[in-house]
């Protein structure tokens, strides 16, 4: 029986924008590429393609299309998940792109020319830093941009499809025939919805930069995990100075999502982007990210190997723990800069706020590779005794963030994943105390449910010094957000 009966084919990488009756300033991008991951892996395994395809030749080959040419393309009807064909006319040709517009639509030539100019810059910057696109199916370095009306139907949540990249186009039809009924366009192509060119509030260039990064990433490691692939694509948007504030804002509103286990929400993109922005700031900038793109290992292993090759021996667990504290404090003057961003402003609120004591034992949970921030409020003359524990999962890591009246900040390891419980005493002088609790399964990419932990607290009028168990890291300075 053919493998296609078992493969859920949705051969496209979708972009969505939040839309009301008219497009507003606030919108969130959701890429459909994660929906294609399992299909892509199945086809790669079935067809037996080399992991690293030949890279496209340098620009300069003679173009195969001319302005005015008409070509037939395969596209997807997302209402009924069927494939159909459309006719499109070539509006622009240069040494990096062909721009086609679906028949029946009209786009001003000045917009097409501006888009061609913008794509030249996108192509140049991304290939300079991350490498050339793949070259499995043709010998043309140009990318085809197809401007079309994407058939997606009305959605109750107001999402509108803006574009997609389809990995199936990276296969030849003769390869696909035994495994799927879908057809490939056998070229490097990005699909762009017409609406993105007709609004001055949507950055079509950001959509194209994101999708083009997926194309380039696929050339190097088509088996890369979704969270890495998406984080790198949003990083590329930011690298090209396109606005990614909406993704960050979504994560700020809901930080209780997994970095690694992808749920395809806007906050997933915010989290993944912030993690790679953090790596970039702390460990080597764009060259580090470039090396991660080019590393042939996947997921956490690829990141750790890239850092190790640069002489950075810090564990992924330690980096992740520092990152979740940085997301909460965002003060790059603390310690060696590990607890903040130099180029971004991030503001997370506490997940839970406790103010009634004693707390004998309260159970809570945290998703794998996520953070929950439990804040303990107290009277100005009171001290706190805190305890955190788990059963036998050995996944929970907890750090205590304490802020004194003089803005002195102490970040302490209270519980590591190899001990069952930890405790801390917080003095009267502290004005804010927060547990940053994370779940860190081993291996990191294991699919696990939320980890359960419990905490207790008692308040009393006696002042104690901070004496958390484990290694203590003491820092001080004015918080950036208080300046």
Kinemage of the C-alpha trace (Angstrom):
@kinemage 1
@onewidth
@group {chain A} dominant
@subgroup {mainchain}
@vectorlist {calphas} color= white
{ca unk a 1} P 0.000 0.000 0.000
{ca unk a 2} L 1.396 3.380 -0.926
{ca unk a 3} L 2.926 5.515 1.775
{ca unk a 4} L 0.783 8.469 0.771
{ca unk a 5} L -2.187 6.796 2.447
{ca unk a 6} L -0.407 7.289 5.736
{ca unk a 7} L 1.096 10.720 5.148
{ca unk a 8} L -0.991 13.736 5.957
{ca unk a 9} L -0.188 15.971 3.057
{ca unk a 10} L -0.525 19.656 3.525
{ca unk a 11} L 2.173 20.738 1.141
{ca unk a 12} L 2.699 24.306 2.099
{ca unk a 13} L 4.169 26.622 4.636
{ca unk a 14} L 1.415 29.039 5.579
{ca unk a 15} L 1.603 32.500 6.943
{ca unk a 16} L -1.353 34.031 8.706
{ca unk a 17} L -2.129 37.544 9.793
{ca unk a 18} L -4.672 38.590 12.385
{ca unk a 19} L -7.336 40.467 10.480
{ca unk a 20} L -10.629 42.161 11.298
{ca unk a 21} L -12.915 43.847 8.798
{ca unk a 22} L -9.931 46.041 8.004
{ca unk a 23} L -6.282 45.287 8.701
{ca unk a 24} L -5.100 46.962 11.885
{ca unk a 25} L -1.699 47.763 13.300
{ca unk a 26} L -1.828 44.768 15.630
{ca unk a 27} L -1.358 41.447 13.903
{ca unk a 28} L 0.314 38.151 14.631
{ca unk a 29} L 2.174 35.927 12.210
{ca unk a 30} L 1.699 32.176 12.295
{ca unk a 31} L 3.745 30.076 9.911
{ca unk a 32} L 2.278 26.808 8.652
{ca unk a 33} L 5.685 25.200 8.082
{ca unk a 34} L 5.381 23.174 11.321
{ca unk a 35} L 2.350 21.455 9.802
{ca unk a 36} L 4.603 20.103 7.087
{ca unk a 37} L 7.344 18.678 9.263
{ca unk a 38} L 6.045 15.120 9.608
{ca unk a 39} L 5.166 14.922 5.924
{ca unk a 40} L 8.578 16.199 4.927
{ca unk a 41} L 10.309 13.683 7.183
{ca unk a 42} L 8.216 10.851 5.736
{ca unk a 43} L 8.993 11.815 2.161
{ca unk a 44} L 12.692 12.259 2.894
{ca unk a 45} L 12.815 8.808 4.430
{ca unk a 46} L 10.771 7.186 1.658
{ca unk a 47} L 12.600 8.784 -1.242
{ca unk a 48} L 16.020 8.420 0.337
{ca unk a 49} L 17.225 11.858 -0.683
{ca unk a 50} L 20.646 13.029 0.426
{ca unk a 51} L 20.369 15.094 3.596
{ca unk a 52} L 22.338 17.990 2.134
{ca unk a 53} L 21.188 18.872 -1.410
{ca unk a 54} L 23.357 20.606 -3.954
{ca unk a 55} L 23.378 24.352 -3.393
{ca unk a 56} L 22.140 26.709 -6.070
{ca unk a 57} L 24.744 28.159 -8.425
{ca unk a 58} L 25.777 31.775 -8.130
{ca unk a 59} L 23.579 34.385 -9.766
{ca unk a 60} L 24.114 35.129 -13.408
{ca unk a 61} L 22.649 32.155 -15.291
{ca unk a 62} L 20.411 33.100 -18.170
{ca unk a 63} L 16.773 33.373 -17.042
{ca unk a 64} L 14.270 30.817 -18.323
{ca unk a 65} L 11.335 33.249 -18.179
{ca unk a 66} L 10.810 36.711 -19.637
{ca unk a 67} L 8.374 39.450 -18.664
{ca unk a 68} L 4.994 38.593 -20.166
{ca unk a 69} L 5.486 34.828 -20.121
{ca unk a 70} L 2.628 32.723 -18.738
{ca unk a 71} L 3.208 29.615 -16.647
{ca unk a 72} L 1.042 27.038 -14.912
{ca unk a 73} L 1.563 26.406 -11.180
{ca unk a 74} L 0.234 23.890 -8.685
{ca unk a 75} L -1.345 25.502 -5.628
{ca unk a 76} L -3.407 24.369 -2.661
{ca unk a 77} L -7.051 24.994 -1.818
{ca unk a 78} L -6.908 25.115 1.962
{ca unk a 79} L -10.670 24.889 2.378
{ca unk a 80} L -10.862 21.300 1.117
{ca unk a 81} L -7.122 20.458 1.103
{ca unk a 82} L -7.090 19.814 -2.621
{ca unk a 83} L -4.473 20.770 -5.157
{ca unk a 84} L -5.376 22.826 -8.208
{ca unk a 85} L -3.603 24.597 -11.050
{ca unk a 86} L -3.494 28.290 -11.835
{ca unk a 87} L -2.063 30.433 -14.585
{ca unk a 88} L 0.242 33.344 -13.775
{ca unk a 89} L 2.076 35.986 -15.808
{ca unk a 90} L 5.681 37.028 -15.260
{ca unk a 91} L 5.886 40.679 -14.195
{ca unk a 92} L 9.564 40.978 -13.279
{ca unk a 93} L 12.873 39.199 -13.830
{ca unk a 94} L 16.266 39.906 -12.339
{ca unk a 95} L 19.282 37.834 -11.343
{ca unk a 96} L 17.654 36.710 -8.063
{ca unk a 97} L 13.934 36.342 -8.718
{ca unk a 98} L 11.026 35.899 -11.059
{ca unk a 99} L 7.816 37.588 -9.917
{ca unk a 100} L 4.589 36.077 -11.195
{ca unk a 101} L 1.037 37.369 -10.681
{ca unk a 102} L -1.963 35.071 -10.899
{ca unk a 103} L -4.164 35.688 -13.930
{ca unk a 104} L -7.187 37.861 -13.145
{ca unk a 105} L -5.306 40.033 -10.655
{ca unk a 106} L -3.718 43.382 -11.270
{ca unk a 107} L -0.710 44.719 -9.375
{ca unk a 108} L 0.831 48.113 -10.067
{ca unk a 109} L 4.202 47.756 -11.742
{ca unk a 110} L 5.830 50.115 -9.249
{ca unk a 111} L 4.872 47.722 -6.435
{ca unk a 112} L 6.318 44.810 -8.358
{ca unk a 113} L 9.530 46.745 -8.978
{ca unk a 114} L 9.773 47.694 -5.296
{ca unk a 115} L 9.220 44.074 -4.282
{ca unk a 116} L 11.925 42.908 -6.698
{ca unk a 117} L 14.324 45.469 -5.251
{ca unk a 118} L 13.485 44.419 -1.679
{ca unk a 119} L 13.969 40.757 -2.492
{ca unk a 120} L 17.408 41.524 -3.911
{ca unk a 121} L 18.379 42.822 -0.480
{ca unk a 122} L 16.720 39.893 1.321
{ca unk a 123} L 18.436 37.365 -0.944
{ca unk a 124} L 21.824 39.050 -0.581
{ca unk a 125} L 21.743 39.342 3.214
{ca unk a 126} L 20.362 35.905 3.974
{ca unk a 127} L 22.638 34.068 1.534
{ca unk a 128} L 25.630 36.072 2.750
{ca unk a 129} L 24.999 34.962 6.320
{ca unk a 130} L 23.280 31.588 5.964
{ca unk a 131} L 24.248 30.308 2.512
{ca unk a 132} L 22.621 29.637 -0.847
{ca unk a 133} L 19.193 28.028 -1.440
{ca unk a 134} L 18.930 24.400 -2.576
{ca unk a 135} L 19.361 23.205 -6.145
{ca unk a 136} L 17.766 19.761 -6.358
{ca unk a 137} L 15.149 20.390 -9.008
{ca unk a 138} L 16.514 22.992 -11.422
{ca unk a 139} L 19.743 24.785 -12.174
{ca unk a 140} L 18.409 28.308 -11.742
{ca unk a 141} L 19.527 30.422 -8.772
{ca unk a 142} L 16.410 32.569 -8.989
{ca unk a 143} L 13.495 32.185 -6.591
{ca unk a 144} L 9.974 32.362 -7.975
{ca unk a 145} L 7.614 34.663 -6.080
{ca unk a 146} L 4.015 33.846 -6.971
{ca unk a 147} L 1.520 36.573 -6.056
{ca unk a 148} L -1.924 35.012 -5.895
{ca unk a 149} L -5.265 34.807 -4.141
{ca unk a 150} L -4.672 31.998 -1.693
{ca unk a 151} L -7.859 29.990 -1.245
{ca unk a 152} L -8.329 29.708 2.495
{ca unk a 153} L -11.978 30.584 3.185
{ca unk a 154} L -13.354 32.594 6.077
{ca unk a 155} L -12.083 31.693 9.525
{ca unk a 156} L -13.876 32.425 12.788
{ca unk a 157} L -10.666 33.518 14.467
{ca unk a 158} L -9.981 36.105 11.750
{ca unk a 159} L -6.801 34.514 10.426
{ca unk a 160} L -5.887 35.247 6.828
{ca unk a 161} L -3.332 33.256 4.896
{ca unk a 162} L -0.547 35.453 3.553
{ca unk a 163} L 1.831 33.003 1.968
{ca unk a 164} L 3.584 29.674 2.080
{ca unk a 165} L 6.720 27.740 1.230
{ca unk a 166} L 6.168 24.147 0.150
{ca unk a 167} L 8.908 21.556 0.742
{ca unk a 168} L 7.159 19.297 -1.766
{ca unk a 169} L 8.427 21.652 -4.492
{ca unk a 170} L 11.933 20.461 -3.595
{ca unk a 171} L 11.175 17.004 -4.999
{ca unk a 172} L 10.882 15.937 -8.604
{ca unk a 173} L 7.493 14.578 -9.621
{ca unk a 174} L 9.019 11.289 -10.686
{ca unk a 175} L 10.262 10.889 -7.090
{ca unk a 176} L 6.901 11.765 -5.586
{ca unk a 177} L 4.741 9.544 -7.777
{ca unk a 178} L 5.092 6.324 -5.704
{ca unk a 179} L 4.279 8.117 -2.440
{ca unk a 180} L 1.759 10.910 -2.964
{ca unk a 181} L -0.747 12.281 -5.447
{ca unk a 182} L 0.531 15.808 -4.898
{ca unk a 183} L 2.480 17.508 -7.652
{ca unk a 184} L 5.638 19.536 -7.306
{ca unk a 185} L 6.391 22.786 -9.089
{ca unk a 186} L 9.996 21.529 -9.154
{ca unk a 187} L 11.486 24.896 -8.326
{ca unk a 188} L 12.381 27.235 -5.474
{ca unk a 189} L 9.095 29.075 -5.038
{ca unk a 190} L 7.407 31.224 -2.398
{ca unk a 191} L 3.653 31.830 -2.524
{ca unk a 192} L 2.477 35.338 -1.537
{ca unk a 193} L -1.117 36.439 -1.056
{ca unk a 194} L -2.150 39.550 -2.955
{ca unk a 195} L -3.420 41.243 0.208
{ca unk a 196} L 0.106 41.601 1.559
{ca unk a 197} L 0.992 43.957 -1.310
{ca unk a 198} L -2.137 46.067 -0.943
{ca unk a 199} L -1.709 47.107 2.672
{ca unk a 200} L 0.843 49.507 4.089
{ca unk a 201} L 0.462 47.851 7.502
{ca unk a 202} L 1.741 44.413 6.532
{ca unk a 203} L 5.393 43.842 5.790
{ca unk a 204} L 5.354 41.520 2.817
{ca unk a 205} L 9.146 41.670 2.948
{ca unk a 206} L 9.111 40.124 6.445
{ca unk a 207} L 6.940 37.267 5.185
{ca unk a 208} L 9.287 36.672 2.267
{ca unk a 209} L 12.403 36.890 4.460
{ca unk a 210} L 10.953 34.338 6.871
{ca unk a 211} L 9.977 31.909 4.134
{ca unk a 212} L 13.202 32.376 2.207
{ca unk a 213} L 15.096 31.491 5.380
{ca unk a 214} L 13.130 28.227 5.529
{ca unk a 215} L 14.208 27.528 1.957
{ca unk a 216} L 17.867 28.174 2.759
{ca unk a 217} L 17.643 26.190 5.998
{ca unk a 218} L 16.111 23.262 4.097
{ca unk a 219} L 19.170 23.226 1.845
{ca unk a 220} L 21.426 22.573 4.815
{ca unk a 221} L 19.330 20.519 7.159
{ca unk a 222} L 15.833 19.536 5.990
{ca unk a 223} L 15.493 17.420 9.137
{ca unk a 224} L 15.914 20.336 11.540
{ca unk a 225} L 13.415 20.501 14.399
{ca unk a 226} L 10.528 22.912 14.082
{ca unk a 227} L 11.369 25.205 16.994
{ca unk a 228} L 14.914 25.758 15.704
{ca unk a 229} L 13.728 26.249 12.134
{ca unk a 230} L 11.104 28.802 13.163
{ca unk a 231} L 13.328 30.609 15.643
{ca unk a 232} L 16.009 31.053 12.989
{ca unk a 233} L 13.439 32.346 10.486
{ca unk a 234} L 12.137 35.023 12.879
{ca unk a 235} L 15.745 35.859 13.766
{ca unk a 236} L 16.352 36.466 10.055
{ca unk a 237} L 13.413 38.880 9.982
{ca unk a 238} L 14.935 40.808 12.875
{ca unk a 239} L 18.408 40.650 11.339
{ca unk a 240} L 16.951 42.441 8.311
{ca unk a 241} L 15.336 45.049 10.604
{ca unk a 242} L 11.757 43.899 10.126
{ca unk a 243} L 9.457 44.307 13.106
{ca unk a 244} L 9.011 41.226 15.307
{ca unk a 245} L 7.426 43.008 18.284
{ca unk a 246} L 4.107 41.192 17.919
{ca unk a 247} L 5.763 37.819 18.415
{ca unk a 248} L 7.569 39.109 21.511
{ca unk a 249} L 4.377 40.669 22.874
{ca unk a 250} L 2.489 37.391 22.450
{ca unk a 251} L 5.172 35.579 24.445
{ca unk a 252} L 5.152 38.260 27.135
{ca unk a 253} L 1.418 37.680 27.569
{ca unk a 254} L 1.788 33.894 27.743
{ca unk a 255} L 5.280 32.735 28.723
{ca unk a 256} L 3.928 29.397 29.972
{ca unk a 257} L 4.568 27.679 26.646
{ca unk a 258} L 7.252 25.197 25.714
{ca unk a 259} L 10.282 26.432 23.817
{ca unk a 260} L 10.887 23.031 22.215
{ca unk a 261} L 7.496 21.301 21.966
{ca unk a 262} L 5.834 23.281 19.194
{ca unk a 263} L 2.171 24.305 19.427
{ca unk a 264} L 2.206 26.739 16.487
{ca unk a 265} L 0.926 29.729 18.424
{ca unk a 266} L 2.227 33.274 17.990
{ca unk a 267} L 3.910 33.045 21.408
{ca unk a 268} L 5.863 29.996 20.186
{ca unk a 269} L 7.484 32.242 17.592
{ca unk a 270} L 8.193 34.880 20.209
{ca unk a 271} L 9.857 32.380 22.519
{ca unk a 272} L 11.945 30.769 19.784
{ca unk a 273} L 13.054 34.146 18.453
{ca unk a 274} L 14.017 35.417 21.911
{ca unk a 275} L 16.082 32.312 22.581
{ca unk a 276} L 18.135 32.746 19.410
{ca unk a 277} L 18.386 36.496 19.998
{ca unk a 278} L 19.743 35.648 23.466
{ca unk a 279} L 22.281 33.202 22.024
{ca unk a 280} L 23.296 35.807 19.477
{ca unk a 281} L 23.835 38.527 22.087
{ca unk a 282} L 25.719 36.362 24.565
{ca unk a 283} L 27.784 34.012 22.416
{ca unk a 284} L 28.797 35.480 19.085
{ca unk a 285} L 26.198 37.451 17.135
{ca unk a 286} L 25.123 36.648 13.597
{ca unk a 287} L 28.195 34.429 12.936
{ca unk a 288} L 27.053 32.097 15.734
{ca unk a 289} L 23.542 31.893 14.305
{ca unk a 290} L 25.020 31.264 10.873
{ca unk a 291} L 26.988 28.326 12.268
{ca unk a 292} L 23.832 26.917 13.871
{ca unk a 293} L 22.073 27.114 10.502
{ca unk a 294} L 24.933 25.266 8.840
{ca unk a 295} L 25.389 22.640 11.573
{ca unk a 296} L 24.112 19.266 10.358
{ca unk a 297} L 22.941 18.130 13.800
{ca unk a 298} L 19.393 18.859 14.872
{ca unk a 299} L 17.653 20.430 17.808
{ca unk a 300} L 19.551 21.012 21.065
{ca unk a 301} L 22.415 18.826 19.876
{ca unk a 302} L 23.120 21.165 16.953
{ca unk a 303} L 23.160 24.207 19.230
{ca unk a 304} L 25.436 22.591 21.810
{ca unk a 305} L 27.857 21.335 19.143
{ca unk a 306} L 28.019 24.782 17.563
{ca unk a 307} L 28.784 26.415 20.904
{ca unk a 308} L 31.328 23.733 21.774
{ca unk a 309} L 33.148 24.274 18.471
{ca unk a 310} L 33.584 27.897 19.543
{ca unk a 311} L 35.015 26.881 22.905
{ca unk a 312} L 31.781 27.525 24.830
{ca unk a 313} L 31.221 24.554 27.125
{ca unk a 314} L 28.140 25.810 28.939
{ca unk a 315} L 25.323 23.257 29.082
{ca unk a 316} L 22.006 23.816 27.359
{ca unk a 317} L 20.304 23.481 30.751
{ca unk a 318} L 22.360 26.336 32.216
{ca unk a 319} L 21.785 28.529 29.173
{ca unk a 320} L 18.048 27.864 29.303
{ca unk a 321} L 17.913 28.631 33.039
{ca unk a 322} L 19.779 31.910 32.526
{ca unk a 323} L 17.487 32.761 29.617
{ca unk a 324} L 14.257 32.381 31.595
{ca unk a 325} L 15.670 34.665 34.303
{ca unk a 326} L 16.753 37.156 31.617
{ca unk a 327} L 13.214 37.181 30.252
{ca unk a 328} L 11.912 38.154 33.686
{ca unk a 329} L 14.546 40.664 34.791
{ca unk a 330} L 15.864 41.945 31.450
{ca unk a 331} L 18.739 43.868 32.984
{ca unk a 332} L 21.962 43.375 30.997
{ca unk a 333} L 23.997 45.138 33.698
{ca unk a 334} L 23.486 42.244 36.098
{ca unk a 335} L 26.260 39.678 36.542
{ca unk a 336} L 28.084 39.317 33.213
{ca unk a 337} L 25.054 40.346 31.173
{ca unk a 338} L 23.396 36.937 31.337
{ca unk a 339} L 20.186 38.272 32.893
{ca unk a 340} L 19.057 40.682 30.209
{ca unk a 341} L 19.068 41.794 26.589
{ca unk a 342} L 21.174 44.632 25.227
{ca unk a 343} L 19.084 45.178 22.093
{ca unk a 344} L 15.569 44.187 23.180
{ca unk a 345} L 13.076 45.145 25.861
{ca unk a 346} L 11.259 42.166 27.362
{ca unk a 347} L 8.771 42.410 30.215
{ca unk a 348} L 7.195 39.289 31.702
{ca unk a 349} L 4.686 39.291 34.530
{ca unk a 350} L 4.546 36.702 37.262
{ca unk a 351} L 2.531 33.596 36.426
{ca unk a 352} L 1.227 33.247 39.992
{ca unk a 353} L 1.206 35.771 42.861
{ca unk a 354} L 0.982 34.465 46.438
{ca unk a 355} L 0.185 36.768 49.378
{ca unk a 356} L -1.703 34.634 51.922
{ca unk a 357} L 0.396 32.526 54.312
{ca unk a 358} L 1.085 29.912 55.428
{ca unk a 359} L 1.041 27.854 52.244
{ca unk a 360} L 1.319 24.289 53.536
{ca unk a 361} L 1.737 22.751 50.108
{ca unk a 362} L 0.451 23.903 46.759
{ca unk a 363} L 0.810 21.823 43.633
{ca unk a 364} L 1.505 23.387 40.270
{ca unk a 365} L 2.818 22.322 36.880
{ca unk a 366} L 5.103 23.602 34.151
{ca unk a 367} L 5.404 22.509 30.545
{ca unk a 368} L 8.669 20.923 29.324
{ca unk a 369} L 11.242 23.600 28.564
{ca unk a 370} L 8.959 26.310 29.813
{ca unk a 371} L 9.025 28.634 32.809
{ca unk a 372} L 6.547 29.433 35.525
{ca unk a 373} L 7.218 32.497 37.655
{ca unk a 374} L 5.752 32.209 41.174
{ca unk a 375} L 5.899 35.521 43.057
{ca unk a 376} L 5.672 35.733 46.859
{ca unk a 377} L 4.460 39.031 48.291
{ca unk a 378} L 4.952 39.867 51.955
{ca unk a 379} L 4.634 42.598 54.517
{ca unk a 380} L 7.586 44.948 54.872
{ca unk a 381} L 8.405 43.652 58.361
{ca unk a 382} L 8.143 39.973 57.490
{ca unk a 383} L 10.555 37.337 56.230
{ca unk a 384} L 9.734 34.215 54.270
{ca unk a 385} L 10.738 30.582 54.380
{ca unk a 386} L 10.203 28.876 51.001
{ca unk a 387} L 10.428 25.258 49.883
{ca unk a 388} L 10.023 23.680 46.451
{ca unk a 389} L 9.927 19.964 45.652
{ca unk a 390} L 8.914 17.361 43.075
{ca unk a 391} L 8.224 13.650 43.132
{ca unk a 392} L 10.465 11.380 41.063
{ca unk a 393} L 10.544 13.077 37.649
{ca unk a 394} L 13.893 14.801 38.228
{ca unk a 395} L 12.961 17.501 35.716
{ca unk a 396} L 12.428 20.560 37.883
{ca unk a 397} L 15.007 23.324 38.124
{ca unk a 398} L 14.213 26.361 40.257
{ca unk a 399} L 16.011 29.647 40.758
{ca unk a 400} L 15.107 32.250 43.327
{ca unk a 401} L 15.056 35.885 42.195
{ca unk a 402} L 15.255 38.254 45.144
{ca unk a 403} L 15.175 42.029 44.830
{ca unk a 404} L 16.072 44.175 47.841
{ca unk a 405} L 14.923 47.675 48.761
{ca unk a 406} L 18.169 49.038 47.316
{ca unk a 407} L 17.486 47.204 44.021
{ca unk a 408} L 20.156 44.660 44.825
{ca unk a 409} L 19.313 41.492 42.904
{ca unk a 410} L 20.252 37.997 44.039
{ca unk a 411} L 19.675 35.031 41.722
{ca unk a 412} L 20.111 31.745 43.556
{ca unk a 413} L 19.894 28.108 42.523
{ca unk a 414} L 17.340 26.619 44.905
{ca unk a 415} L 16.636 23.271 43.263
{ca unk a 416} L 18.498 21.472 40.492
{ca unk a 417} L 17.164 18.560 38.462
{ca unk a 418} L 19.276 16.050 40.413
{ca unk a 419} L 17.848 16.832 43.868
{ca unk a 420} L 14.273 16.305 45.014
{ca unk a 421} L 13.732 19.531 46.948
{ca unk a 422} L 15.274 22.846 47.876
{ca unk a 423} L 14.578 25.690 50.284
{ca unk a 424} L 15.423 29.324 50.851
{ca unk a 425} L 14.975 31.955 53.550
{ca unk a 426} L 14.172 35.471 52.384
{ca unk a 427} L 14.965 38.420 54.678
{ca unk a 428} L 12.640 41.232 55.669
{ca unk a 429} L 14.520 43.719 53.468
{ca unk a 430} L 13.535 42.007 50.230
{ca unk a 431} L 10.787 43.768 48.308
{ca unk a 432} L 10.226 41.108 45.651
{ca unk a 433} L 10.776 37.354 45.618
{ca unk a 434} L 10.101 35.056 42.656
{ca unk a 435} L 10.615 31.372 41.971
{ca unk a 436} L 11.586 30.852 38.311
{ca unk a 437} L 10.581 27.205 37.888
{ca unk a 438} L 11.466 25.251 34.752
{ca unk a 439} L 10.993 21.687 33.539
{ca unk a 440} L 14.076 20.328 31.776
{ca unk a 441} L 13.517 16.746 30.555
{ca unk a 442} L 16.415 14.569 29.498
{ca unk a 443} L 16.826 14.046 26.598
{ca unk a 444} L 15.666 17.575 25.754
{ca unk a 445} L 13.571 16.568 22.722
{ca unk a 446} L 11.664 13.859 24.582
{ca unk a 447} L 7.908 14.307 24.393
{ca unk a 448} L 6.753 14.626 27.992
{ca unk a 449} L 3.745 16.058 29.752
{ca unk a 450} L 3.882 18.911 32.211
{ca unk a 451} L 6.070 18.348 35.269
{ca unk a 452} L 4.376 18.590 38.658
{ca unk a 453} L 6.003 20.474 41.510
{ca unk a 454} L 4.915 21.676 44.932
{ca unk a 455} L 5.878 24.712 46.979
{ca unk a 456} L 5.251 25.872 50.521
{ca unk a 457} L 5.804 29.190 52.269
{ca unk a 458} L 5.533 30.679 55.705
{ca unk a 459} L 5.862 34.281 56.771
{ca unk a 460} L 7.272 35.472 60.095
{ca unk a 461} L 8.679 38.591 61.673
{ca unk a 462} L 12.254 37.354 62.075
{ca unk a 463} L 14.832 38.486 59.509
{ca unk a 464} L 17.127 35.894 57.918
{ca unk a 465} L 19.942 36.126 55.407
{ca unk a 466} L 19.304 34.500 52.055
{ca unk a 467} L 20.614 30.939 52.364
{ca unk a 468} L 19.441 28.949 49.369
{ca unk a 469} L 20.818 25.495 48.766
{ca unk a 470} L 23.148 25.024 45.819
{ca unk a 471} L 25.344 27.534 44.034
{ca unk a 472} L 24.559 31.205 44.649
{ca unk a 473} L 25.024 33.919 42.072
{ca unk a 474} L 24.900 37.444 43.477
{ca unk a 475} L 24.395 40.487 41.290
{ca unk a 476} L 23.393 44.078 41.758
{ca unk a 477} L 22.431 47.152 39.798
{ca unk a 478} L 19.391 49.196 38.836
{ca unk a 479} L 16.764 47.346 36.879
{ca unk a 480} L 16.512 48.551 33.310
{ca unk a 481} L 12.740 48.878 33.478
{ca unk a 482} L 12.989 51.082 36.586
{ca unk a 483} L 15.220 53.638 34.934
